[in-house]
Amino acid sequence: VEIECSLSDSVDMVKNLLIAEWPTEIDEVPPKADRIRLICMGKGILGPDQATIEQCDLPVFLTHPTPVNVSVKPVVVDHKESRSRGHTGASQNSSNSNGDSTECCCVVS
């Protein structure tokens, strides 16, 4: 997805532009802005959301758009709450050496 923005736009504005252009082949319903993380050229996560693109010190190229990676934080599901409501589903549960239940979430993009 290519989005045109200005250096005075905030990170939040860029996230909302991205949401407006969210590819339906990735997900029918785009994530909320607070779950989106923008990462650019080793500068880490851009933010805070009120910061402008200029304040984030992003490089600007005259020959091509600045590549920005998009990461979507997963929705954390409370499996204990789901089980108490009678919902079933796959989860990754295991026990450690103390017999305590542990849960894991892994995101690969």
Rosetta blueprint (number, residue, H / E / L):
1 V L
2 E L
3 I L
4 E L
5 C L
6 S L
7 L L
8 S L
9 D L
10 S E
11 V H
12 D H
13 M H
14 V H
15 K H
16 N H
17 L H
18 L H
19 I H
20 A H
21 E L
22 W L
23 P L
24 T L
25 E L
26 I L
27 D L
28 E L
29 V L
30 P L
31 P L
32 K L
33 A H
34 D H
35 R H
36 I E
37 R E
38 L E
39 I E
40 C L
41 M L
42 G L
43 K L
44 G L
45 I E
46 L L
47 G L
48 P L
49 D L
50 Q L
51 A L
52 T E
53 I L
54 E L
55 Q L
56 C L
57 D L
58 L L
59 P L
60 V L
61 F L
62 L L
63 T L
64 H L
65 P L
66 T L
67 P L
68 V L
69 N E
70 V E
71 S E
72 V E
73 K L
74 P L
75 V L
76 V L
77 V L
78 D L
79 H H
80 K H
81 E H
82 S H
83 R H
84 S H
85 R L
86 G L
87 H L
88 T L
89 G L
90 A L
91 S L
92 Q L
93 N E
94 S E
95 S E
96 N L
97 S L
98 N L
99 G L
100 D L
101 S E
102 T E
103 E E
104 C L
105 C L
106 C L
107 V L
108 V L
109 S L
